[in-house]
Amino acid sequence: MKLDISDLIKGNKTYPSWSTNSTHNLEGYKKQDGILVYYKTKSNKLISRWFPKKIEITPKLCYILGIIKGEGSNSLGKSNYRRFTFTNSDFVLVSIVLEELEKHKLFSKQKIIKKSIHLLHYTKPKEEVINFWSKKLKIPKEKFKCFETKMKTSQFGVCHLYISDVLLRRVVDLIHDNLIKIP
């Protein structure tokens, strides 16, 4: 089964703005094998991102979408809707989520910006923690940042993907919402 991204965004809006509470129509422009999903702000600023035209729904994608829903930010309060997040202490699970998003051309590890993967609750020294996650996820060390916390849960702690991408968050939520409606 394949989901057409243009069908998913049709009639849908962005999440409400944290500052104005306004929403904007999601639009799409198809070109070759992709679709530019975009919206215009009241000041005519264009916010856009390329997605594949269609997403093939596989059991593994359904699995990771459920995991993302359970381990990511579900809140629409304040500015949580403006980012895609995923948190887990199991590097295998984090790796599977990233690989599946990349396989379906929803996100690329190469687009992760510097210090946007947060590491928390670790007992080992920061350098060891960053080396561990970098090696296991095959992501450069400069993409990671350690945060000191009082709660120490494991040697290498918890990995928190923090991707500031409102359209990724919205499209992933629309895919998930569409899947739970399928009989």
Secondary structure, 3 states (H helix, E strand, C coil): CEEEHHHHHCCCECCCCCCCCCCCECEEEEECCEEEEEEECCCCCEEEEEEECEEECCHHHHHHHHHHHHHCCCCCCCCHHHCEEEEECCHHHHHHHHHHHHHCCCCCHHHCCCCCEEEECECCCHHHHHHHHHHHHCCCHHHEEECCCCCCCECCCEEEEEECCHHHHHHHHHHHHHHHHCC
